[in-house]
Structure formats: C-alpha cells, structure tokens
C-alpha cells in the first residue's frame, strides 16, 4: 500500500529522481527546437517571427496549464496526469513531424508540447515536495536540476540528430522517446503518504492568493523574468549561424546555459 510508506522514505526519492529524468528529457527536447530553426525556415519559407510562434504558444501553455493540472493531480494523483501528458507530448511531436504548413505546425506543436509539459510540471513538483519533510529542499533540487541537465546533455545530441536526419525525423524520434519517458515517470509517480487537498480546497487557495497584492507583484516579476529567460533561446542558435558560427558550436551556446 502506498500509504504505508513514510515521508523521507526511498519511495520519495524515486519520485524526486523521476522528476529529474522527465525534466532532463523535456527541456532538452524543448530547447532543441532552436537547433531546428534553419531547416524549418527554409522548408516553410517563413520568417523568424512566424517560427517563434511555435515557441511562444508552447511556453505560454506549459505555464498556464499548471493552474488546472495542480488541482486535478490533487484529486486523481500525479500518475494519471503525467500519463495524459505522455499522450500530448509524444503525440504533439510526432504529429508536428507530419505537418505540411506553418499554421498546422504552430497549432499541433504548441498544443501538444505545451499541454504535455504543463501536465507534469506542477503535479510532479508538488508530489516531490509532499513526499518529504526533513529533506524537502534537497529533493526539490534533485527534481529541478534536470532542467539544466537537459540543455547540457540533450541539446547537442538533438542538434546532431536534426543535422544528420532532418528535423522531421528528429521530432518523430523525440516524440516516441517522450511516450517512453513520460510513461515510465508516470508509473514512478507514487501518491504521497501525506493527505492530499481536494480540488475545492486547491481552488480556494488559488482564490485567496490572487486577492493578495504580494501574489501579483511576484507574478508580474516572474512574467518579465520569463520573457528575458525564454525568448532569447529560440533565436540564439540561428543568430549564431548568421554570424558564421557552425551548427554544433551554435548549439553549444544553449548547452552552456544549462
């Protein structure tokens, strides 16, 4: 029985490490998008602002979906929500590999990848925290370090794959990998032994938060920080290539940020 496991137990560390794994995979795939820009620009005969819509919609959704994914995970458990995320993430990437127009790509990639990331980000962080009391800070650090590992390890691999096999084949392979990674992490997303809040309780907590000026100051600060943090990523590799830097070296710019 899951309830028989105590906080700060081995099962909690499984959840924390699973969070690290899915963050590593997800953000490696997410930031690898920048390395596919040149091929997509040529194929769709688009400009950078049109291609950037892929990234913009995705980023907006994976932050916004957490408002819904958190309360749903409180009621049904992170395992089910992450499992649904596998369908969105894997399906979104595989379908993007088949699109024949920029508009279709923006919709499929934006919805699929955005909803996929958003489905696990808040629930799995919350589950990790709920599994710990004494070692909560360390466990959350283990979980989130995967974001940096993804850019450090996977972006160069994805750049090589896109350069040698083409962006469509690369997206399809990353989609298949997403089904596998998200599926395994969903299985390891054990329900915490601590009591879970009801959906109604979670919604009430959100309502109380948005009525406080401190919340909005923090939210606005985070919004502008996200613009500065995420927007340059999508243009960085292509800008470096335009300056005569090779594809592999340009990809290293994102890797170094990890």
C-alpha positions as CSV (number, residue, x, y, z in Angstrom):
1,X,0.0,0.0,0.0
2,X,1.3,3.5,-0.9
3,X,0.0,4.9,2.4
4,X,2.3,2.5,4.3
5,X,5.4,4.4,3.0
6,X,6.6,7.3,5.2
7,X,7.8,10.7,4.2
8,X,11.5,11.0,3.5
9,X,11.5,7.3,2.5
10,X,13.1,5.6,-0.5
11,X,9.9,5.8,-2.5
12,X,10.0,9.6,-2.2
13,X,13.5,9.6,-3.7
14,X,12.2,7.6,-6.6
15,X,9.6,10.4,-7.2
16,X,12.3,13.1,-7.0
17,X,14.7,11.2,-9.4
18,X,11.8,10.6,-11.8
19,X,11.2,14.4,-11.7
20,X,14.8,14.9,-12.6
21,X,14.6,12.5,-15.5
22,X,11.4,14.0,-17.0
23,X,12.8,17.5,-16.7
24,X,16.1,16.4,-18.3
25,X,14.2,14.9,-21.3
26,X,11.6,17.6,-21.6
27,X,13.7,20.7,-21.5
28,X,16.4,19.0,-23.7
29,X,13.7,18.4,-26.3
30,X,12.1,21.8,-25.8
31,X,15.3,23.8,-26.2
32,X,16.4,21.6,-29.1
33,X,13.7,23.4,-31.1
34,X,16.1,26.3,-31.6
35,X,18.5,24.0,-33.5
36,X,15.8,23.1,-36.0
37,X,15.0,26.7,-36.9
38,X,17.2,26.9,-40.0
39,X,15.6,23.8,-41.7
40,X,12.1,24.9,-40.7
41,X,12.7,28.4,-42.1
42,X,13.8,27.0,-45.4
43,X,11.0,24.4,-45.7
44,X,8.1,26.7,-44.7
45,X,9.5,29.8,-46.4
46,X,8.8,31.6,-43.1
47,X,10.5,34.4,-41.1
48,X,11.7,34.2,-37.6
49,X,8.6,35.8,-36.1
50,X,6.4,33.1,-37.7
51,X,8.5,30.2,-36.4
52,X,8.8,31.8,-33.0
53,X,5.0,31.3,-32.6
54,X,5.8,27.6,-32.0
55,X,7.9,28.5,-29.0
56,X,5.7,31.3,-27.7
57,X,2.4,29.3,-27.6
58,X,4.2,26.3,-26.1
59,X,5.8,28.4,-23.3
60,X,2.5,30.2,-22.5
61,X,0.6,26.9,-22.3
62,X,3.0,25.0,-20.1
63,X,2.9,27.7,-17.5
64,X,-0.8,28.3,-17.8
65,X,-1.9,24.7,-17.7
66,X,-0.4,24.3,-14.2
67,X,-3.3,26.2,-12.8
68,X,-5.6,23.3,-13.9
69,X,-3.1,20.4,-13.6
70,X,-2.3,21.1,-10.0
71,X,-5.9,20.7,-8.6
72,X,-6.6,17.8,-11.0
73,X,-3.5,16.0,-9.7
74,X,-4.6,16.7,-6.1
75,X,-7.8,14.7,-6.8
76,X,-6.6,12.0,-9.2
77,X,-2.9,11.7,-8.4
78,X,0.1,12.8,-10.4
79,X,0.4,9.4,-12.1
80,X,-2.7,9.9,-14.2
81,X,-2.0,13.5,-15.1
82,X,1.6,12.7,-16.2
83,X,0.2,9.7,-18.1
84,X,-2.1,12.1,-20.0
85,X,0.9,14.3,-20.6
86,X,2.7,11.4,-22.4
87,X,-0.1,11.5,-25.0
88,X,0.1,15.2,-25.5
89,X,3.9,15.4,-25.5
90,X,4.6,12.3,-27.6
91,X,1.6,12.9,-29.9
92,X,2.4,16.6,-30.4
93,X,6.0,15.9,-31.5
94,X,5.1,13.0,-33.8
95,X,2.3,15.0,-35.4
96,X,4.5,18.0,-35.8
97,X,6.8,15.9,-37.9
98,X,4.0,15.3,-40.4
99,X,2.6,18.8,-40.8
100,X,2.7,20.5,-44.2
101,X,2.1,24.1,-43.2
102,X,3.4,26.5,-40.7
103,X,0.0,27.2,-39.2
104,X,-0.7,23.5,-38.6
105,X,2.7,23.1,-37.0
106,X,2.1,26.0,-34.6
107,X,-1.2,24.5,-33.5
108,X,0.0,20.9,-33.2
109,X,3.3,21.7,-31.6
110,X,2.0,24.5,-29.4
111,X,-0.9,22.5,-28.0
112,X,0.8,19.1,-27.8
113,X,4.1,20.1,-26.3
114,X,2.6,22.9,-24.2
115,X,-0.1,20.7,-22.7
116,X,2.4,17.9,-22.3
117,X,4.9,19.9,-20.3
118,X,2.2,21.7,-18.3
119,X,0.6,18.4,-17.3
120,X,3.6,17.3,-15.3
121,X,5.4,20.4,-14.2
122,X,3.3,21.4,-11.2
123,X,1.9,18.0,-10.2
124,X,5.3,16.3,-10.1
125,X,6.9,19.2,-8.2
126,X,4.1,19.1,-5.7
127,X,4.3,15.3,-5.3
128,X,8.0,15.6,-4.7
129,X,7.6,18.2,-2.0
130,X,4.8,16.2,-0.4
131,X,7.0,13.1,-0.1
132,X,9.5,15.0,2.1
133,X,9.7,16.9,5.3
134,X,13.3,16.8,6.5
135,X,14.9,16.6,3.1
136,X,12.3,18.5,1.0
137,X,14.7,21.2,-0.2
138,X,17.3,18.6,-1.4
139,X,14.6,16.5,-3.1
140,X,13.2,19.5,-4.9
141,X,16.7,20.4,-6.0
142,X,17.2,16.9,-7.4
143,X,13.9,17.3,-9.3
144,X,14.6,20.6,-10.9
145,X,18.3,20.1,-11.7
146,X,17.1,18.1,-14.7
147,X,16.2,21.3,-16.4
148,X,19.9,22.2,-16.6
149,X,20.9,18.7,-17.4
150,X,18.6,18.7,-20.4
151,X,20.2,21.7,-22.0
152,X,23.6,20.4,-21.1
153,X,23.3,16.8,-22.4
154,X,20.4,16.5,-24.8
155,X,20.6,19.7,-26.9
156,X,23.9,18.7,-28.6
157,X,22.5,15.2,-29.3
158,X,19.3,16.7,-30.7
159,X,21.4,19.1,-32.9
160,X,23.4,16.3,-34.3
161,X,20.2,14.3,-35.0
162,X,18.5,17.2,-36.7
163,X,21.6,18.0,-38.8
164,X,22.0,14.4,-39.9
165,X,18.5,13.0,-40.1
166,X,16.4,16.2,-40.7
167,X,14.0,18.0,-38.3
168,X,11.0,15.8,-39.2
169,X,12.8,12.5,-38.4
170,X,14.3,14.1,-35.3
171,X,10.9,15.3,-34.0
172,X,9.4,11.9,-34.6
173,X,12.1,10.1,-32.7
174,X,11.8,12.6,-29.8
175,X,8.0,12.0,-29.8
176,X,8.5,8.3,-29.5
177,X,11.1,8.9,-26.7
178,X,8.6,11.1,-25.0
179,X,5.9,8.4,-24.9
180,X,8.5,6.1,-23.2
181,X,10.0,8.6,-20.8
182,X,6.7,10.1,-19.7
183,X,5.2,6.6,-19.4
184,X,8.0,5.4,-17.1
185,X,7.8,8.5,-15.0
186,X,4.0,8.2,-14.6
187,X,4.5,4.7,-13.2
188,X,7.0,6.1,-10.7
189,X,4.8,9.0,-9.7
190,X,3.7,7.4,-6.4
191,X,0.9,9.1,-4.4
192,X,2.4,10.8,-1.4
193,X,1.6,9.5,2.1
194,X,0.5,12.9,3.3
195,X,-3.2,13.8,2.9
196,X,-4.0,15.4,-0.5
197,X,-6.0,18.5,-0.8
198,X,-9.4,18.3,-2.6
199,X,-9.9,20.2,-5.8
200,X,-12.3,22.6,-4.0
201,X,-9.6,23.3,-1.4
202,X,-7.0,23.9,-4.1
203,X,-9.3,26.3,-5.9
204,X,-10.0,28.2,-2.7
205,X,-6.3,28.5,-2.1
206,X,-5.8,30.0,-5.6
207,X,-8.7,32.4,-5.0
208,X,-7.1,33.6,-1.8
209,X,-3.7,34.0,-3.4
210,X,-5.0,36.2,-6.3
211,X,-6.6,38.6,-3.8
212,X,-3.2,39.4,-2.3
213,X,-1.0,42.2,-3.7
214,X,2.1,40.2,-2.9
215,X,0.9,37.5,-5.3
216,X,0.6,39.9,-8.2
217,X,4.0,41.5,-7.5
218,X,5.6,38.1,-7.6
219,X,3.6,37.1,-10.6
220,X,4.5,40.2,-12.6
221,X,8.1,39.9,-11.7
222,X,8.1,36.2,-12.8
223,X,6.4,37.2,-16.0
224,X,9.0,39.6,-17.1
225,X,11.8,37.3,-15.9
226,X,10.4,34.6,-18.1
227,X,10.4,36.9,-21.1
228,X,14.1,37.6,-20.6
229,X,14.9,34.0,-19.8
230,X,12.9,32.1,-22.5
231,X,12.5,34.3,-25.6
232,X,16.3,34.6,-26.5
233,X,16.6,30.8,-26.6
234,X,14.6,30.5,-29.7
235,X,16.7,32.9,-31.7
236,X,20.2,32.2,-30.2
237,X,21.3,29.4,-32.4
238,X,20.0,30.9,-35.6
239,X,21.7,34.2,-34.8
240,X,25.0,32.5,-34.2
241,X,24.7,30.7,-37.5
242,X,24.0,34.0,-39.2
243,X,27.3,35.2,-37.8
244,X,29.1,32.4,-39.4
245,X,29.3,30.0,-36.4
246,X,28.9,26.3,-37.1
247,X,25.7,24.4,-36.1
248,X,27.4,22.3,-33.4
249,X,29.1,25.4,-31.9
250,X,25.9,27.4,-32.0
251,X,24.1,24.5,-30.2
252,X,26.8,24.7,-27.5
253,X,25.6,28.2,-26.7
254,X,22.4,26.7,-25.3
255,X,24.3,23.8,-23.8
256,X,26.5,26.3,-21.8
257,X,23.4,27.9,-20.4
258,X,22.4,24.6,-18.9
